[in-house]
Amino acid sequence: MAKRPPGLADRLGTDARGARHFRLSPEGGLKLTQWDVRELQKAKAAIRAAIEILLRQLDLTADDLQRVSLTGSFGGVLDPKSALGLGMLPAVRREAIEAVPNGAGFGAAIMLTDEGFALGEALANRARQIDLDRDSQFAKIYVNALALTPTLGIV
């Protein structure tokens, strides 16, 4: 974090250990720390690296993606524009991205019908495991994806 960011220096503080934080609320109850930023970087980089490797292994590009569903406790509440702004996603059309707050529950509900269960079995039979950490480019893609930069050509 910058020591004196323009226009925001009055919101910077330090804790008892000397670690800087940025007060998000006027009273200081909600703070953003360097640790918080780092955790976001790691999550963002892992997601972006996984997408890049899967696209490459499937011989696809971001243009080939018709729909991208963001789900889970993080993705389900993430604004698609923010995901592109962070560079979490490749250059996917904004209209193709949807946040699904309870994707696991929705998927489980689909399995309650005979047709849904059959679809699940068919997908499971076609699926194959991809070990991202065994990909020779994973570390390079992951490290490059740590930067919090917008997806080029989108945001």
C-alpha positions as CSV (number, residue, x, y, z in Angstrom):
1,M,0.0,0.0,0.0
2,A,1.2,3.5,-0.8
3,K,2.4,5.4,2.2
4,R,0.4,8.5,1.2
5,P,-2.0,7.9,-1.6
6,P,-3.4,11.1,-3.1
7,G,-6.7,12.1,-1.5
8,L,-6.8,9.1,0.8
9,A,-3.9,9.5,3.2
10,D,-6.3,10.3,6.0
11,R,-7.8,6.8,5.8
12,L,-4.5,5.0,6.2
13,G,-3.6,3.6,9.6
14,T,-1.3,1.0,11.2
15,D,-2.0,-1.8,13.6
16,A,0.0,-2.7,16.7
17,R,2.5,-4.6,14.6
18,G,3.0,-1.7,12.2
19,A,1.0,-3.3,9.3
20,R,-0.8,-0.7,7.3
21,H,-4.5,-0.8,6.6
22,F,-7.0,1.3,4.7
23,R,-10.2,2.3,6.6
24,L,-13.2,1.6,4.4
25,S,-15.7,3.0,6.9
26,P,-15.4,6.5,8.6
27,E,-15.4,5.0,12.1
28,G,-12.6,2.5,11.1
29,G,-14.5,-0.7,11.9
30,L,-14.1,-2.0,8.4
31,K,-10.5,-2.1,7.1
32,L,-8.6,-3.4,4.1
33,T,-5.2,-4.8,4.8
34,Q,-2.3,-5.8,2.5
35,W,-3.1,-9.4,3.6
36,D,-6.6,-9.0,2.2
37,V,-5.2,-7.7,-1.1
38,R,-2.8,-10.6,-1.3
39,E,-5.5,-13.2,-0.7
40,L,-7.5,-11.6,-3.5
41,Q,-4.5,-11.7,-5.8
42,K,-3.9,-15.4,-5.1
43,A,-7.6,-16.4,-5.7
44,K,-7.7,-14.3,-8.8
45,A,-4.5,-15.8,-10.2
46,A,-5.5,-19.3,-9.5
47,I,-8.8,-18.8,-11.3
48,R,-7.2,-17.1,-14.3
49,A,-4.5,-19.7,-14.6
50,A,-7.0,-22.5,-14.5
51,I,-9.1,-20.9,-17.2
52,E,-6.0,-20.2,-19.4
53,I,-4.7,-23.8,-19.1
54,L,-8.1,-25.4,-19.7
55,L,-8.7,-23.2,-22.8
56,R,-5.3,-24.2,-24.1
57,Q,-5.7,-27.9,-23.5
58,L,-9.1,-27.8,-25.2
59,D,-7.8,-25.8,-28.1
60,L,-10.3,-23.0,-27.4
61,T,-10.1,-19.3,-27.0
62,A,-12.1,-16.9,-24.8
63,D,-14.2,-16.1,-27.9
64,D,-15.4,-19.7,-28.0
65,L,-17.0,-19.4,-24.5
66,Q,-20.8,-19.0,-24.8
67,R,-21.4,-18.7,-21.1
68,V,-19.3,-18.3,-18.0
69,S,-20.9,-18.9,-14.6
70,L,-19.4,-17.4,-11.5
71,T,-20.6,-19.3,-8.4
72,G,-19.6,-20.2,-4.9
73,S,-19.2,-17.9,-1.9
74,F,-16.8,-15.7,-3.9
75,G,-18.0,-16.0,-7.5
76,G,-21.7,-15.9,-6.8
77,V,-21.6,-12.4,-5.4
78,L,-18.9,-11.1,-7.7
79,D,-19.9,-8.5,-10.2
80,P,-18.9,-9.7,-13.7
81,K,-17.6,-6.3,-14.6
82,S,-15.4,-6.4,-11.5
83,A,-14.1,-9.9,-12.5
84,L,-13.0,-8.4,-15.9
85,G,-11.7,-5.3,-14.2
86,L,-9.4,-7.4,-12.0
87,G,-8.3,-9.5,-14.9
88,M,-9.8,-12.6,-13.3
89,L,-11.3,-13.7,-16.6
90,P,-9.9,-13.6,-20.1
91,A,-11.5,-11.4,-22.8
92,V,-15.0,-13.0,-22.5
93,R,-18.0,-11.0,-23.7
94,R,-19.6,-9.3,-20.7
95,E,-23.0,-10.6,-21.8
96,A,-21.7,-14.2,-21.5
97,I,-20.9,-13.9,-17.8
98,E,-23.4,-14.6,-15.1
99,A,-23.1,-14.7,-11.3
100,V,-25.0,-17.7,-9.8
101,P,-25.1,-17.2,-6.0
102,N,-26.2,-20.8,-5.2
103,G,-24.8,-22.8,-8.1
104,A,-24.2,-26.0,-6.0
105,G,-27.8,-25.9,-4.7
106,F,-29.1,-25.4,-8.2
107,G,-27.0,-28.3,-9.6
108,A,-28.2,-30.5,-6.8
109,A,-31.8,-29.6,-7.5
110,I,-31.3,-30.5,-11.2
111,M,-30.2,-34.0,-10.1
112,L,-33.6,-34.6,-8.5
113,T,-35.2,-35.4,-11.8
114,D,-34.5,-38.5,-13.9
115,E,-33.5,-36.4,-16.8
116,G,-31.2,-34.3,-14.7
117,F,-29.6,-37.4,-13.1
118,A,-29.0,-38.9,-16.6
119,L,-27.4,-35.7,-17.8
120,G,-25.2,-35.7,-14.7
121,E,-24.1,-39.3,-15.4
122,A,-23.4,-38.5,-19.0
123,L,-21.3,-35.5,-18.1
124,A,-19.4,-37.4,-15.5
125,N,-18.6,-40.2,-18.0
126,R,-17.2,-37.6,-20.5
127,A,-15.3,-35.6,-17.9
128,R,-11.5,-36.0,-17.4
129,Q,-9.3,-34.7,-14.6
130,I,-6.8,-31.9,-15.5
131,D,-4.0,-31.5,-12.9
132,L,-3.2,-27.9,-13.3
133,D,-0.1,-28.0,-11.2
134,R,1.4,-30.6,-13.6
135,D,1.0,-28.2,-16.6
136,S,4.5,-26.9,-17.5
137,Q,3.1,-23.4,-17.9
138,F,1.1,-23.2,-14.6
139,A,3.6,-21.4,-12.5
140,K,4.3,-18.8,-15.2
141,I,0.7,-18.2,-15.9
142,Y,-0.2,-18.0,-12.2
143,V,2.6,-15.5,-11.4
144,N,1.6,-13.3,-14.4
145,A,-2.0,-13.4,-13.2
146,L,-1.2,-12.0,-9.8
147,A,-1.2,-8.5,-11.2
148,L,-4.5,-6.7,-10.6
149,T,-4.9,-5.4,-14.2
150,P,-8.0,-5.3,-16.3
151,T,-8.7,-7.8,-19.0
152,L,-7.4,-6.1,-22.2
153,G,-10.0,-5.1,-24.7
154,I,-12.9,-5.5,-22.3
155,V,-12.8,-3.0,-19.4
